[in-house]
């Protein structure tokens, strides 16, 4: 699992040396671990011919599964720790009321990861009787999980209204055009050089990466561009998640429209460049719960209340302030 985490960190940081430093090993050791992992798999994950280091097509596919596997493992570990803590401190809590039980959360990866990672750890520490399990899925699967009672609540972007669901807004994330520092074409360079942001009309003829039209974010981006002067957006490749789009930006050099929050680290490091869209386009992120509030357990209600406090609608996480 250590090598799997190393691989994910290399992808996130776009650097073998930075990932090695984070894991407390040398760059040479990190390179050797990745080479051994690729040998065992039988195919290359990293494209070492580009700088910063990129991903092969197989590597992009493997990254999605690796992230999901690590998220599931972290969730299981947190649940086991909560149970162990409850057993150790049960006597001390005798006679006093404590929130307890399992809370099942389903979320899209790009919105759920940063919202839940710190929250779940802090909440379980404060409430040892609560075990929080997380399942990262596509938006339609999150909706189904909540409607069918397999999740206490869900976190999605572009929430769909349903007779059986209640929608609680979390935040709105501003969207922008994201690309490598060096534009892939003259048209791309002109668009990125627009003062104060890039207008939809400036993207006419610019080859881009996009999202599957089966996803709300894919449909919303295309509609926004067409409504504001980009008559025929050119999407060379489409993907079903933000991490795959980010990896493809490095691999192809093509730009993409993404929530600016999701590339804040890469832009701060200079690995990516981003400019906001004009007119503004935002990605709404919300919690969806059963419409019948009585279906939520006391533990689920407590976790939800904490989540709503930590993620105000302006998009600024209190824990990150």
C-alpha positions in Angstrom: 0.0 0.0 0.0 2.9 2.4 0.6 3.9 2.1 -3.1 0.3 2.7 -4.1 0.2 5.8 -2.0 3.5 6.9 -3.5 2.1 6.5 -7.0 -1.0 8.6 -6.2 1.2 11.3 -4.6 3.5 11.4 -7.7 0.4 12.0 -9.8 -1.0 14.7 -7.5 2.3 16.5 -7.0 3.6 15.9 -10.6 7.0 15.2 -9.2 9.0 12.2 -8.1 11.2 14.2 -5.9 8.3 16.0 -4.1 6.5 12.7 -3.6 9.7 11.0 -2.3 10.2 13.9 0.2 6.6 13.5 1.4 7.2 9.8 2.0 10.6 10.4 3.7 12.6 8.5 1.1 15.1 9.5 -1.6 14.1 10.2 -5.2 16.2 7.2 -6.2 14.2 4.9 -3.8 10.9 6.3 -5.1 12.0 5.7 -8.7 13.0 2.1 -7.8 9.7 1.4 -6.1 7.7 2.7 -9.1 9.9 0.6 -11.5 9.2 -2.5 -9.4 5.5 -1.8 -9.3 5.4 -1.4 -13.1 7.3 -4.6 -13.5 4.8 -6.5 -11.3 1.9 -5.0 -13.2 3.4 -5.6 -16.6 2.9 -2.1 -18.0 4.2 1.4 -17.6 2.3 3.9 -15.3 4.5 6.9 -15.6 5.5 8.8 -18.7 9.1 9.8 -17.9 9.7 11.4 -21.3 7.9 14.6 -20.3 8.5 17.2 -17.6 6.8 17.4 -15.2 6.4 13.6 -15.1 3.2 12.4 -16.8 1.0 9.4 -17.0 0.5 6.8 -19.7 -3.0 5.9 -20.8 -2.8 2.8 -18.6 -1.5 4.9 -15.7 -4.5 7.3 -15.9 -6.9 4.4 -15.7 -4.9 2.8 -12.9 -4.9 6.1 -11.0 -8.7 6.2 -10.7 -8.8 2.7 -9.2 -5.9 3.4 -6.9 -7.6 6.4 -5.5 -10.8 4.5 -4.9 -9.0 1.6 -3.3 -7.1 3.9 -0.9 -10.2 5.8 0.0 -12.0 2.5 0.8 -9.0 1.4 2.9 -8.8 4.6 4.8 -12.5 4.4 5.6 -12.2 0.9 6.8 -9.3 1.8 9.0 -11.1 4.8 10.5 -14.1 2.6 11.2 -12.0 -0.1 12.9 -10.2 2.5 15.0 -13.6 4.0 16.1 -14.8 0.6 17.3 -11.5 0.0 19.1 -11.7 3.4 20.8 -15.2 2.8 21.8 -14.3 -0.5 23.5 -11.4 1.1 25.3 -13.3 4.1 26.6 -16.7 2.4 27.1 -16.4 2.3 30.9 -15.5 6.0 31.1 -18.6 7.0 29.2 -21.0 4.7 31.2 -24.1 6.6 32.3 -23.6 9.5 29.9 -25.3 10.0 26.5 -23.0 9.6 23.5 -23.8 9.8 19.8 -23.0 6.4 18.3 -23.5 4.3 15.2 -22.3 4.0 11.6 -22.8 6.9 9.2 -22.6 6.0 5.5 -21.7 8.8 3.1 -21.7 8.5 -0.7 -19.8 11.3 -2.6 -18.3 12.2 -5.9 -14.5 12.1 -5.4 -13.6 15.6 -6.4 -16.0 17.2 -3.9 -16.0 14.6 -1.2 -12.3 14.1 -0.6 -11.3 17.5 0.8 -14.7 18.0 2.6 -14.6 14.7 4.4 -11.0 13.8 5.0 -10.4 16.1 7.9 -14.0 16.2 9.1 -14.3 12.5 9.6 -11.1 12.2 11.5 -12.0 15.1 13.9 -15.5 13.9 14.3 -14.6 10.3 15.1 -12.0 11.5 17.6 -14.6 13.7 19.4 -17.3 10.9 19.1 -15.5 7.5 19.4 -18.9 5.8 19.2 -19.4 6.9 15.6 -17.8 5.1 12.6 -18.0 7.0 9.3 -17.7 5.0 6.0 -17.3 6.7 2.7 -18.0 5.5 -0.8 -16.8 7.5 -3.8 -19.0 7.1 -6.9 -20.3 8.9 -10.0 -23.1 11.4 -9.4 -26.0 9.2 -10.5 -24.8 6.4 -8.3 -24.6 8.8 -5.3 -28.3 9.8 -5.9 -29.4 6.2 -6.1 -27.5 5.2 -2.9 -29.3 7.9 -0.9 -32.7 7.2 -2.5 -32.3 3.4 -1.9 -31.2 3.9 1.7 -27.6 2.6 1.1 -26.2 5.9 2.2 -27.4 8.3 4.9 -26.5 11.3 2.8 -24.5 12.2 -0.3 -22.3 14.9 -1.7 -22.7 15.8 -5.3 -22.2 18.7 -7.8 -25.2 19.9 -9.8 -27.7 18.1 -7.5 -30.8 16.7 -9.3 -34.2 17.4 -7.8 -36.1 14.4 -6.8 -39.4 13.8 -4.9 -37.5 11.7 -2.4 -34.5 14.0 -1.8 -33.8 17.2 0.1 -30.9 19.4 -1.3 -28.7 21.4 1.1 -26.3 23.8 -0.7 -22.7 23.5 0.5 -20.7 25.9 -1.8 -20.3 27.2 -5.3 -16.9 26.7 -7.0 -15.8 29.1 -9.7 -14.8 27.5 -13.0 -11.9 28.5 -15.2 -9.7 27.4 -18.1 -6.8 25.3 -16.9 -3.7 24.4 -18.9 0.0 23.7 -18.7 2.2 26.9 -18.5 3.0 26.5 -22.2 -0.2 26.7 -24.4 -0.6 24.0 -27.0 -1.6 26.3 -29.8 -1.8 30.0 -30.9 -5.5 30.1 -30.3 -5.0 28.5 -26.9 -2.3 31.2 -26.1 -4.6 34.0 -27.1 -7.4 32.7 -24.9 -5.1 32.3 -21.9 -3.7 35.8 -22.4 -7.1 37.5 -22.1 -7.1 40.2 -19.4 -9.0 39.2 -16.3 -10.2 35.9 -17.6 -11.2 34.1 -20.7 -14.4 34.7 -22.5 -16.4 31.9 -24.1 -16.1 33.4 -27.5 -12.3 33.4 -27.1 -12.5 29.6 -27.0 -13.8 29.2 -30.5 -11.5 26.9 -32.3 -9.4 26.0 -29.2 -9.0 22.2 -28.8 -9.9 21.3 -25.3 -10.4 18.3 -22.9 -13.9 17.9 -21.6 -16.3 15.8 -19.6 -18.7 13.1 -20.7 -22.1 14.5 -21.6 -23.6 11.9 -19.4 -22.3 14.0 -16.5 -24.1 17.3 -15.4 -20.8 19.1 -15.4 -20.2 18.1 -19.1 -23.6 19.3 -20.2 -23.4 22.6 -18.2 -20.0 23.6 -19.5 -21.0 23.0 -23.2 -24.3 24.9 -22.7 -22.5 27.8 -21.1 -19.9 28.0 -23.9 -22.6 28.0 -26.6 -24.8 30.5 -24.8 -21.9 33.0 -24.6 -20.4 33.0 -28.1 -18.5 29.7 -28.5 -20.6 28.2 -31.3 -18.9 24.9 -31.7 -16.7 23.9 -28.7 -13.9 21.5 -29.8 -13.5 18.7 -27.2 -10.7 16.4 -28.3 -11.2 13.9 -25.5 -13.9 13.4 -22.8 -13.5 11.9 -19.3 -15.8 11.0 -16.5 -13.9 12.5 -13.5 -11.8 15.5 -12.7 -8.6 13.6 -11.8 -8.5 12.0 -15.2 -9.0 15.4 -16.9 -6.1 16.9 -14.8 -3.8 14.0 -15.8 -4.8 14.4 -19.4 -3.9 18.1 -19.3 -0.3 17.1 -18.4 -0.2 14.3 -20.9 -1.7 16.2 -23.9 -0.9 19.8 -23.2 -4.6 20.7 -24.0 -6.6 22.9 -21.7 -9.8 22.1 -19.9 -12.5 23.9 -17.9 -12.4 22.8 -14.3 -13.4 24.1 -10.9 -10.5 26.4 -9.9 -10.4 24.9 -6.4 -9.5 21.5 -7.7 -6.2 22.8 -9.2 -5.3 25.3 -6.5 -2.2 23.3 -5.5 -0.9 22.8 -9.0 -1.4 26.5 -9.9 0.4 27.6 -6.7 3.3 25.3 -7.6 3.4 26.7 -11.2 2.7 23.3 -12.7 -0.6 24.6 -14.1 -2.0 27.9 -15.2 -5.7 28.9 -14.7 -7.8 31.9 -15.6 -11.5 32.3 -14.7 -14.3 32.1 -17.2 -16.2 35.3 -18.3 -19.2 35.4 -17.7 -18.7 33.5 -14.5 -19.6 29.8 -14.4 -19.8 28.0 -11.1 -20.1 24.4 -10.0 -22.7 24.0 -7.2 -21.9 21.4 -4.6 -24.6 20.2 -2.3 -25.5 17.6 0.2 -28.5 15.3 -0.7 -30.5 13.6 2.1 -33.7 11.7 2.3 -36.6 14.1 2.2 -38.0 12.4 5.3 -35.6 13.7 8.0 -36.7 11.0 10.4 -34.7 8.5 8.3 -31.5 10.0 9.5 -30.0 8.5 12.6 -28.8 10.8 15.4 -25.2 10.1 14.4 -25.9 10.9 10.7 -27.6 14.2 11.8 -24.6 15.1 13.9 -22.1 14.5 11.1 -24.3 16.4 8.6 -24.6 19.4 11.0 -20.8 19.5 11.4 -20.3 19.2 7.6 -22.6 22.2 7.0 -20.7 24.3 9.5 -17.4 23.4 8.0 -18.3 24.1 4.3 -20.2 27.4 4.1 -21.8 28.3 0.7 -19.0 30.8 -0.2 -16.7 27.8 -0.7 -14.1 28.7 1.9 -13.5 25.8 4.2 -13.1 26.9 7.8 -10.6 24.2 8.5 -8.4 25.6 5.6 -8.6 29.2 6.8 
